[in-house]
Every structure is written in structure tokens, then in C-alpha cells.
């Protein structure tokens, strides 16, 4: 089984210098197929491209191949677009997405890849040792529930294999299914909710997403691009906007849609009363994308074969 490690990068020169050798160390002994490392650079203004080229040159006499795809137009940037560019040039049957602030343990591949013997498996997520405020928090399995007109997602216990979504920062994906689905939805640019959307769409198409606790990675969130490049209010506005986009794109159950519409005035009135400008800005930003949302919704809904209720019932 050939694999492609896809690392999306934006201004991550320090992370690339530190973590590319560690990623290589975790995958170079894989003997069950070919391995390539694809770095997809999103118009970085630091020394990322130079560092990547040096790393790829160092692989010349190695069994691991390296590829660089570099976007030069920042206006055409964003996480979804950058990942999609990387996956398009990847040759592996299985795509493993790793953020530049994620380092896999040696031996993480075998427990992850064994699941793909089942042809229904679309994606498998890793056990994420998330470093938060100096502490290690175990993440990787996601659950969700419908509440007050929205899908609310949260971390789930680690003793089950099913997961609502597989993280775009540390997960494995079957490329043939990825291509069939069209990859990450770029409406969510620049970041957040795109991996939840992808996994949810996959399940509505009858594919399966799993969590594998024996496949471990370390995730240093505080060193990532989002935490270092965006102000908190901007991040929260995007989170709110994408929460709306997710519902408007994916939910097809008439009762859930009606529930969303009935709760919408409540949320908007509360935001006005508390002068939550960030929520209101996120809602307006989502509204501006309604024509594109409708076009995308019409395109994908004909592929859905599983209901929203069936998916959500797993996590009740």
C-alpha cells in the first residue's frame, strides 16, 4: 500500500526545520509500499520553501520521495485549498495529513493502515497527544449532538473506534474516496470545520470513519500557524461563520432544518442583547456565501445515502 504524507505549510520555517526530520524518521522504515512526503506551501513569506527544497534534496539517495507544491498567490490561500493542492499531486493510495506542528511516533503507520483492508473505510484518525498549557490532553475521537439548531462537536472517550470526524491535522484518508468527494470544501477557508464537514459528508455517502488509539502523534497547538497568525476574535468569527455553513451545506433532514430555522431568531436576539459582534459578523459572513453554499449543496446532496439521524444516533 503506497502512502503519501501531505504537510500543509504557511510560514512554518521553524516547524519544518524541527519536524521534517522527525516525520521522516517515523516513516522511513515502512516496507509495505512506497512512501512520499508532499509539502504544500501556501505562499509563505519566510524561508519555508528554501528549507523544503533542502529537505527534498536530502532524500535523493533515500527510498522516501519528496515533493513540493508552492502556491505563489496569497489570495488563493487557505487550509482547504492548500491541502487539496497537496493531495492532487500525491500518488499514494492512502493520504496521511499531518500539520507542521504534529510529530508522529515511530510505528504509528501500521495500526493506522490496517483498517484500510476494509474497502468501506474512508478515514482513520490518530491518538493526538495535544500539548495545551503545558499539559498533555488526549484527543482524536470526536462526537457530536444536535442542540438548539446546530451540530455541537466535542471530544469523545478513547475506548471506542467510531468517530464523528477525522482530524485534518493527523489522519489517514483513502485517496480514491477523497477524489470522489472532491476533497475539502473550500467554502470553509481559511480554516476550521473543513475536516468535520469532510468526515460527515463521507458518512452520508455510506463511507466509514474510525479512530485508532494505537497510532499516536504529538500536537503542539501553540506553535501552529493559526495560533501565531490570527487574533482570537478573528478566529472566533470564522468558527461561527463555518458553524452556519456546515448546517446549510450538509443537513438534509427536514426536521433538523426546521429546528435550525426556529432557533435562529433566538441566537440572533441573544447576540444583539449581549452585543456579541463576533457572532453577528460570523452570521453575516455566512449569509454572503449563500449562493455558493446552495450550488455546493445541490451538487453533493445527490450523493447522500445515509440520513443525518442515522449518523447522529451513533453518538447519543
QUIHUPE-V80241 format. One record per residue. SS is DSSP state (2 for helix, 1 for strand, 0 for the rest). PSI is psi in whole degrees, -180 to 180 (999 if undefined). Layout:
ss: <SS & SS>
psi: <PSI & PSI>
//
This chain:
ss: <0 & 0 & 1 & 1 & 1 & 1 & 1 & 1 & 1 & 0 & 0 & 0 & 2 & 2 & 2 & 2 & 2 & 2 & 2 & 2 & 2 & 2 & 2 & 2 & 2 & 2 & 2 & 0 & 0 & 0 & 0 & 0 & 0 & 0 & 1 & 1 & 1 & 1 & 1 & 1 & 1 & 1 & 0 & 0 & 0 & 0 & 0 & 2 & 2 & 2 & 2 & 2 & 2 & 2 & 2 & 2 & 2 & 2 & 0 & 0 & 0 & 0 & 0 & 1 & 1 & 1 & 1 & 1 & 1 & 1 & 1 & 0 & 0 & 2 & 2 & 2 & 0 & 0 & 2 & 2 & 2 & 2 & 2 & 2 & 2 & 2 & 2 & 2 & 2 & 0 & 0 & 0 & 0 & 1 & 1 & 1 & 1 & 1 & 0 & 0 & 0 & 1 & 1 & 1 & 0 & 0 & 0 & 2 & 2 & 2 & 2 & 2 & 2 & 2 & 2 & 2 & 2 & 0 & 0 & 0 & 1 & 1 & 1 & 1 & 1 & 1 & 1 & 1 & 1 & 1 & 1 & 1 & 0 & 0 & 1 & 1 & 1 & 1 & 1 & 0 & 0 & 1 & 1 & 1 & 1 & 1 & 1 & 0 & 0 & 1 & 1 & 1 & 1 & 1 & 1 & 0 & 0 & 0 & 0 & 0 & 0 & 1 & 0 & 0 & 0 & 0 & 0 & 0 & 0 & 1 & 1 & 1 & 1 & 1 & 2 & 2 & 2 & 2 & 2 & 2 & 2 & 0 & 0 & 0 & 0 & 2 & 2 & 2 & 0 & 0 & 0 & 0 & 0 & 2 & 2 & 2 & 2 & 2 & 2 & 2 & 2 & 2 & 2 & 2 & 0 & 0 & 0 & 1 & 1 & 1 & 1 & 1 & 1 & 1 & 1 & 1 & 1 & 1 & 1 & 0 & 2 & 2 & 2 & 0 & 2 & 2 & 2 & 2 & 2 & 0 & 0 & 2 & 2 & 2 & 2 & 2 & 2 & 2 & 2 & 2 & 2 & 2 & 2 & 2 & 2 & 2 & 2 & 2 & 2 & 2 & 0 & 0 & 0 & 2 & 2 & 2 & 2 & 2 & 2 & 2 & 2 & 2 & 2 & 2 & 2 & 2 & 2 & 2 & 2 & 2 & 2 & 2 & 2 & 0 & 0 & 0 & 2 & 2 & 2 & 2 & 2 & 2 & 2 & 2 & 2 & 2 & 2 & 0 & 0 & 2 & 2 & 2 & 2 & 2 & 2 & 2 & 2 & 2 & 2 & 2 & 2 & 2 & 2 & 0 & 0 & 0 & 0 & 2 & 2 & 2 & 2 & 2 & 2 & 0 & 0 & 0>
psi: <114 & 140 & 150 & 121 & 117 & 120 & 107 & 138 & 142 & 115 & 46 & 38 & -43 & -42 & -39 & -45 & -40 & -40 & -23 & -45 & -32 & -37 & -45 & -43 & -29 & -18 & -13 & -22 & 6 & 126 & 6 & 10 & -177 & 152 & 134 & 151 & 118 & 119 & 119 & 107 & 134 & 64 & 47 & 147 & -1 & -154 & 21 & -46 & -42 & -44 & -41 & -44 & -39 & -41 & -45 & -39 & -33 & -14 & 2 & -45 & 20 & 159 & -13 & 130 & 155 & 144 & 145 & 129 & 122 & 117 & 133 & 0 & 104 & -29 & -17 & 28 & -170 & 153 & -49 & -47 & -41 & -44 & -45 & -39 & -44 & -43 & -35 & -36 & -5 & 142 & -8 & 154 & -31 & 131 & 128 & 113 & 128 & 124 & 158 & -17 & 17 & 133 & 120 & 150 & 151 & 135 & 6 & -18 & -46 & -50 & -27 & -46 & -22 & -30 & -24 & 0 & -25 & 117 & -12 & -11 & 124 & -46 & 150 & 129 & 154 & 160 & 119 & 110 & 89 & 122 & 111 & 118 & 40 & 1 & 155 & 120 & 126 & 124 & 175 & -29 & 124 & 144 & 172 & 162 & 157 & 124 & 129 & 42 & 7 & 158 & 120 & 123 & 153 & 172 & 140 & 168 & 156 & 11 & 10 & 159 & -28 & 147 & 144 & -34 & 159 & 129 & 137 & -4 & -14 & 76 & 162 & 140 & 139 & 121 & -37 & -40 & -40 & -48 & -40 & -38 & -13 & 10 & -159 & 143 & 116 & -2 & -22 & -2 & 144 & -17 & 165 & 139 & -13 & -34 & -33 & -44 & -48 & -47 & -39 & -44 & -43 & -44 & -35 & -19 & 1 & 5 & 170 & 138 & 137 & 165 & 134 & 106 & -16 & -9 & 105 & 143 & 158 & 131 & 111 & 83 & -38 & -17 & -4 & 166 & -41 & -48 & -30 & -11 & -15 & 146 & 150 & -40 & -34 & -42 & -46 & -37 & -43 & -39 & -48 & -48 & -46 & -23 & -41 & -47 & -42 & -48 & -47 & -27 & -46 & -31 & 123 & -9 & 120 & -39 & -38 & -38 & -42 & -42 & -42 & -46 & -36 & -33 & -17 & -46 & -38 & -49 & -40 & -41 & -44 & -39 & -39 & -44 & -41 & 3 & 51 & 81 & -32 & -42 & -46 & -40 & -38 & -42 & -47 & -38 & -41 & -41 & -36 & -19 & 8 & -44 & -44 & -36 & -44 & -44 & -44 & -42 & -45 & -33 & -40 & -24 & -26 & -13 & -10 & 133 & -8 & 140 & 160 & -41 & -40 & -39 & -49 & -28 & -27 & -27 & 11 & 999>
//
